[in-house]
Amino acid sequence: MREQTRQMLVTLFNALLEGTQPLALDTSVALNSTVMLPLAPFLSSVLEQADYGLPAVTMAQDKKGLKRINELSNVPVPVMLMPDDFKAYSKIKVDNHLFNKENLPSRFKFKEYCPMVFRNLRERFGIDDQDYQNSVTRSAPVNSDSQGRCGARFLTTYDRRFVIKAVSSEDVAEMHNILKKYHQFIVECHGNTLLPQFLGMYRLTVDGVETYMVVTRNVFSHRLTVHRKYDLKGSTVSREASDKEKAKDLPTFKDNDFLNEGQKLHVGEESKKNFLEKLKRDVEFLAQLKIMDYSLLVGIHDVDRAEQEEMDVEDRAEDEECENDGIGGNPIGSYGTPPDSPGNLLNFPRFFGPGEFDPSVDVYAMKSHDSAPKKEVYFMAIIDILTPYDAKKKAAHAAKTVKHGAGAEISTVNPEQYSKRFNEFMSNILT
């Protein structure tokens, strides 16, 4: 547990300093990628030699309401979770690196929330702890805007298996509010869900600036390219992509864009039935938690287009090889595996045919049916489930109702109405 937390600190700290999150540092050195590129192994080496404890701790309230820190070091992993596990955390505080202060802050803190709970969740989602650690720490994660709401900040692990999302302190509080029921739901459905697979929650503090992060399984494939994606809520009021969004390489389209294109997801009757049953169960759970404003993230992989793109890449590679007298570059399929690491089987698409995937890895994937107009693979999952229907949302609902009318399909409605409309919309787009 300690090693995992330390390794997580190394890589996340590196990625944040590379520009994902501006930090208020007392330094005159520019925090650019050239300076920070070797930071992860350098910091890792220093932390290996640092003489300070990395205790797991939990916060408890005594009779006077004062916070008490209880050491949990060397405690074996429990067979079953206890109520205190949903309040526990592990924490690292570094007061002095004793090295190169021009490039690194001398003080920072790192906190892992509910480590036992998230470890149990990873196990239930079929994710090995060592694989998780390797994915997050072997090489620095990269910036990504492929998932979630526009403007949200994301990192993707180098092997594209996991997503690290910057969240607010309010999101962290809401996670704590729902975590016990979320865990129980995952146990009851045996991890077979369209909900986000929450795998870890962390906080990094540098010079008083706090950055909160949640790690989830990637909705999209580590291997199959997503050619088009949508964020669908079942609402039609102000639900179209902006011109700025459409200018991106992979824009996030919305409900009206989907409808205006006459788009359908051709999954077949049996797959549609199974999908909607799972969706209904998940959405009913969210309604019970008084959660709304979530979306169905849809990614579409065009199999024929992907084959053509692969052939084009191979042709260009052959041309470059001829021009360089046979001296080739990185092999096709390599996307950032560190040079000193062993080859990862996830990096080699030759084990799969066009449009094929490993369902134990691409858990949100679904193939189009045989008689579909195009051969496609769909990636579909519910995202952004940390928005409660509180006073703020109730006020927004009232304001939008006055503006658009009581019958308008606005996105801000009560959880029961939201879930019903959400299910109906998704039922209509599947065929």
C-alpha positions in Angstrom: 0.0 0.0 0.0 2.8 2.4 0.9 4.7 1.7 -2.3 1.6 2.2 -4.4 0.9 5.6 -2.8 4.5 6.6 -3.2 4.6 5.6 -6.9 1.3 7.4 -7.5 2.8 10.5 -6.0 5.8 10.4 -8.3 3.8 10.2 -11.5 0.9 12.4 -10.6 3.3 15.1 -9.3 5.3 14.9 -12.5 2.2 15.2 -14.7 0.7 18.1 -12.8 4.0 20.1 -13.0 4.2 19.5 -16.7 1.2 21.9 -17.2 -2.0 20.1 -16.3 -2.4 22.2 -13.2 -0.7 25.6 -12.5 1.0 25.5 -9.1 2.0 28.4 -7.0 5.7 27.6 -6.5 8.3 29.9 -5.0 10.8 29.4 -7.9 12.1 31.4 -10.8 12.6 28.4 -13.0 9.9 27.9 -15.7 7.9 24.7 -15.2 8.1 23.4 -18.7 8.3 19.9 -20.1 12.0 20.2 -20.8 12.8 20.8 -17.1 10.2 18.3 -15.8 10.6 15.4 -18.2 13.1 13.5 -16.1 11.3 14.4 -12.8 9.5 11.1 -12.2 12.6 8.8 -12.0 14.6 11.5 -10.2 12.0 12.1 -7.6 11.4 8.3 -7.3 15.1 7.9 -6.6 15.2 10.5 -3.9 12.1 9.2 -2.2 13.7 5.7 -2.1 16.5 7.2 0.1 14.3 9.7 2.1 14.2 8.9 5.8 10.6 9.6 6.7 7.6 7.4 7.4 4.7 6.9 5.1 2.0 5.9 7.6 -1.5 5.1 6.7 -3.8 7.1 8.9 -7.4 7.6 9.7 -9.2 10.6 11.1 -11.5 10.1 14.0 -13.5 12.5 16.2 -12.9 12.4 20.0 -15.4 13.7 22.6 -14.1 17.3 22.2 -14.5 17.1 18.4 -10.7 17.2 17.9 -9.2 15.2 15.1 -7.1 12.3 16.2 -4.6 10.5 13.9 -4.4 6.7 14.3 -1.5 4.8 12.9 -2.6 2.0 10.6 0.8 0.9 9.4 1.5 -2.8 9.0 -2.3 -3.6 9.4 -3.1 -6.6 7.1 -5.7 -6.2 4.4 -9.1 -7.0 6.0 -11.3 -9.8 4.7 -14.3 -7.5 4.9 -14.7 -3.8 5.0 -15.6 -2.0 8.2 -17.5 1.4 8.5 -14.2 3.1 9.4 -12.7 2.0 6.1 -15.0 4.5 4.4 -13.5 7.3 6.4 -9.9 6.3 6.4 -7.0 7.7 4.4 -3.3 7.3 3.9 -1.1 10.5 3.9 2.4 11.5 3.0 3.9 14.8 4.1 7.3 15.9 2.7 8.9 18.8 4.6 12.2 18.9 2.9 13.6 17.2 -0.2 17.1 18.4 0.5 17.8 18.7 -3.2 17.5 21.0 -6.2 14.9 23.4 -4.7 14.9 25.5 -7.9 13.1 22.7 -9.8 10.9 21.2 -7.1 8.9 22.6 -4.1 10.5 21.6 -0.8 7.2 20.9 0.8 4.1 19.0 -0.5 1.5 16.6 0.8 -0.2 13.6 -0.8 -3.4 11.9 0.4 -5.1 8.8 -0.7 -8.8 8.5 0.4 -10.4 5.2 1.6 -7.5 3.0 0.3 -9.0 -0.2 1.5 -12.4 0.5 -0.1 -10.9 1.4 -3.5 -8.6 -1.6 -3.4 -11.6 -3.8 -2.8 -13.4 -2.0 -5.7 -10.4 -2.6 -8.0 -10.6 -6.3 -7.1 -14.3 -6.5 -7.8 -13.8 -4.8 -11.2 -11.2 -7.4 -12.0 -8.2 -5.0 -11.9 -5.0 -6.4 -10.5 -3.3 -4.0 -8.1 0.1 -4.5 -9.7 -1.3 -3.8 -13.1 -3.0 -0.7 -11.8 0.2 0.5 -10.2 2.2 -0.2 -13.4 -0.3 1.6 -15.6 -0.3 4.7 -13.4 3.4 4.9 -12.5 5.5 3.3 -15.2 5.4 6.4 -17.4 3.9 9.8 -17.0 0.2 10.1 -18.0 -0.8 12.3 -20.9 -3.3 15.1 -21.3 -6.7 14.0 -22.7 -10.0 15.6 -23.4 -11.7 12.5 -24.8 -14.1 11.9 -21.9 -16.6 13.9 -19.9 -17.8 17.5 -20.0 -16.2 20.2 -22.0 -13.6 22.0 -20.0 -13.0 19.2 -17.5 -9.3 18.3 -17.0 -8.3 14.7 -17.7 -5.1 12.7 -17.9 -4.9 9.2 -19.4 -2.3 6.7 -18.3 0.4 5.9 -20.8 -1.3 2.6 -21.8 -4.7 4.3 -22.1 -6.4 1.9 -19.6 -7.2 4.4 -16.9 -8.4 8.1 -16.7 -7.3 10.5 -14.0 -9.8 13.4 -13.6 -9.2 16.6 -11.7 -12.3 17.1 -9.5 -13.5 19.7 -7.0 -13.6 19.4 -3.2 -17.4 19.3 -3.6 -17.0 16.2 -5.8 -14.8 14.6 -3.1 -17.4 15.3 -0.5 -20.2 13.8 -2.7 -18.0 10.7 -3.3 -17.7 10.2 0.4 -21.5 10.6 0.7 -22.3 7.9 -1.9 -19.2 5.6 -1.5 -20.8 3.1 0.9 -23.9 2.6 -1.2 -21.9 2.6 -4.4 -19.7 -0.2 -3.0 -22.7 -2.2 -1.9 -24.3 -1.8 -5.4 -21.1 -3.0 -7.1 -21.0 -6.0 -4.8 -24.6 -6.8 -5.6 -24.2 -6.5 -9.4 -20.8 -8.3 -9.3 -19.1 -5.3 -11.0 -21.4 -5.6 -14.1 -22.4 -2.0 -14.5 -22.4 1.0 -16.8 -21.5 3.3 -13.9 -18.0 4.8 -13.7 -15.6 2.3 -12.2 -14.0 4.3 -9.4 -10.6 3.0 -8.7 -8.9 5.6 -6.4 -9.3 9.1 -5.1 -6.3 11.4 -4.2 -5.3 14.9 -3.1 -2.1 16.6 -3.9 -1.2 19.8 -2.0 1.7 22.1 -3.0 2.1 25.6 -1.3 -1.5 25.5 -0.1 -2.9 24.7 -3.6 -5.0 21.5 -3.4 -5.6 19.3 -6.4 -8.1 16.5 -6.1 -8.1 13.5 -8.5 -10.3 10.5 -9.2 -9.1 7.5 -11.2 -11.5 5.5 -13.3 -11.4 2.8 -15.9 -11.2 4.3 -19.4 -14.6 4.1 -21.1 -12.9 3.9 -24.5 -10.5 1.3 -25.8 -6.7 1.3 -25.3 -6.4 0.0 -28.8 -9.4 0.8 -31.0 -9.6 4.4 -32.2 -12.8 6.3 -31.4 -13.8 8.2 -34.5 -16.9 10.0 -33.1 -18.2 10.6 -29.6 -21.3 12.0 -27.9 -22.3 13.2 -24.5 -26.0 12.3 -24.2 -28.4 13.4 -21.4 -31.8 12.9 -23.0 -32.4 16.7 -23.1 -32.8 18.9 -26.2 -32.5 22.4 -24.7 -29.1 23.9 -25.5 -27.8 20.4 -26.2 -25.6 20.9 -29.2 -21.8 21.2 -29.6 -20.4 24.7 -29.9 -18.4 25.8 -33.0 -15.3 25.8 -30.8 -16.0 22.2 -29.8 -16.6 21.1 -33.4 -13.2 22.5 -34.4 -11.5 19.9 -32.3 -9.9 16.8 -33.8 -12.4 14.7 -31.8 -15.3 16.9 -30.7 -17.9 15.9 -28.2 -21.3 16.1 -29.8 -24.5 16.2 -27.9 -28.1 15.2 -28.0 -29.4 17.5 -30.8 -26.3 16.7 -32.9 -27.1 13.0 -32.6 -30.7 13.5 -33.5 -30.1 15.9 -36.4 -27.6 13.4 -37.9 -30.3 10.7 -37.8 -27.7 8.6 -35.9 -28.6 5.2 -34.5 -26.6 2.6 -32.5 -27.2 -0.7 -34.3 -26.7 -3.3 -31.6 -29.4 -5.9 -32.3 -32.5 -6.8 -30.3 -30.8 -9.1 -27.7 -27.9 -6.7 -27.0 -30.4 -3.8 -26.8 -32.5 -5.7 -24.2 -29.5 -6.6 -22.1 -28.1 -3.1 -22.3 -31.3 -1.4 -21.3 -31.8 -3.7 -18.4 -28.4 -2.8 -17.1 -29.0 0.9 -17.8 -32.3 0.9 -16.0 -30.9 -0.8 -12.9 -27.9 1.7 -12.8 -30.1 4.7 -13.3 -32.6 3.6 -10.7 -29.7 3.4 -8.2 -28.7 7.0 -9.1 -32.2 8.2 -8.6 -32.3 6.6 -5.2 -29.1 8.6 -4.3 -30.9 11.8 -5.6 -28.2 12.2 -8.3 -28.9 13.8 -11.7 -27.2 15.6 -14.6 -25.2 12.5 -15.5 -24.6 11.5 -19.2 -24.2 8.5 -21.4 -20.8 8.8 -23.0 -20.8 7.1 -26.5 -17.8 6.5 -28.6 -18.0 4.9 -32.1 -15.2 3.0 -33.7 -15.7 2.7 -37.5 -14.0 -0.7 -38.3 -13.6 -0.1 -42.1 -12.2 3.4 -41.5 -9.8 2.1 -39.0 -8.5 -0.6 -41.4 -8.0 2.1 -44.1 -6.2 4.3 -41.6 -3.9 1.4 -40.6 -3.1 0.7 -44.2 -2.2 4.4 -44.8 0.1 4.3 -41.7 1.8 1.2 -43.0 2.3 2.8 -46.5 3.8 5.9 -44.9 6.1 3.8 -42.7 7.3 1.8 -45.7 8.0 5.1 -47.7 9.9 6.5 -44.7 11.9 3.3 -44.3 12.9 3.5 -48.0 13.9 7.1 -47.6 16.0 6.3 -44.5 17.7 3.3 -46.2 15.9 0.8 -44.0 16.3 2.6 -40.7 12.8 2.6 -39.3 11.2 4.4 -36.3 8.9 3.1 -33.6 6.9 0.1 -34.6 3.2 0.6 -35.4 1.1 0.2 -32.3 3.6 1.7 -29.9 2.2 4.7 -28.0 4.5 5.8 -25.3 5.8 2.6 -23.7 8.9 3.6 -21.7 12.1 2.4 -23.3 13.3 0.7 -20.1 10.1 -1.2 -19.5 9.1 -4.6 -20.7 6.7 -4.8 -23.7 3.1 -4.7 -22.6 0.7 -7.0 -24.4 -1.8 -4.2 -24.6 0.5 -2.5 -27.1 0.3 -5.1 -29.8 -2.9 -5.0 -31.9 -1.7 -8.0 -34.1 -3.4 -10.3 -31.5 -6.8 -9.0 -32.6 -8.5 -8.7 -35.9 -10.3 -5.6 -37.2 -13.0 -4.5 -34.7 -12.1 -7.2 -32.2 -11.4 -6.5 -28.5 -10.8 -8.2 -25.2 -14.1 -7.9 -23.2 -12.2 -8.2 -19.9 -10.4 -5.0 -20.7 -12.8 -3.1 -22.9 -15.7 -3.7 -20.6 -17.9 -1.0 -22.1 -17.5 -2.2 -25.7 -20.3 -3.6 -27.8 -20.2 -4.7 -31.5 -22.8 -3.6 -34.1 -25.0 -6.5 -35.2 -24.2 -8.3 -38.4 -26.9 -6.6 -40.6 -26.0 -3.1 -39.5 -25.3 -0.5 -42.2 -21.7 -0.2 -41.0 -19.4 -2.4 -39.0 -18.9 -0.5 -35.8 -17.9 -0.9 -32.2 -19.7 1.1 -29.6 -18.3 2.2 -26.2 -21.0 3.3 -23.8 -21.0 4.2 -20.1 -22.6 6.5 -17.7 -20.3 9.4 -16.6 -20.4 12.4 -14.2 -22.4 10.9 -11.4 -21.3 13.2 -8.6 -24.0 15.9 -9.0 -26.7 15.8 -6.3 -30.1 17.4 -6.7 -29.4 20.1 -4.1 -30.7 23.6 -3.5 -28.4 24.9 -6.3 -29.8 22.5 -8.9 -33.4 23.1 -7.7 -32.9 26.9 -8.3 -31.4 26.2 -11.7 -34.4 24.0 -12.6 -36.8 26.8 -11.6 -34.9 29.4 -13.6 -34.8 27.2 -16.7 -38.5 26.4 -16.4 -39.3 30.1 -16.4 -37.1 30.7 -19.4 -38.0 27.7 -21.6 -41.5 26.7 -20.3 -42.7 23.8 -18.1 -42.8 21.4 -21.0 -39.2 22.0 -22.3 -36.7 19.2 -22.2 -34.2 21.0 -19.9 -31.3 19.1 -18.4 -31.9 20.3 -14.8 -34.9 18.3 -13.5 -35.5 16.2 -10.4 -33.7 12.8 -10.3 -36.8 10.7 -10.9 -37.8 12.7 -13.9 -34.2 12.8 -15.1 -33.8 9.0 -14.9 -37.1 8.3 -16.7 -36.3 10.7 -19.6 -32.8 9.3 -19.7 -33.9 5.7 -20.1 -36.5 6.6 -22.8 -34.0 8.6 -24.9 -31.4 5.8 -24.8 -34.1 3.2 -25.7 -34.9 5.2 -28.8 -31.4 5.5 -30.1 -30.6 1.8 -29.9 -31.9 -0.5 -32.7 
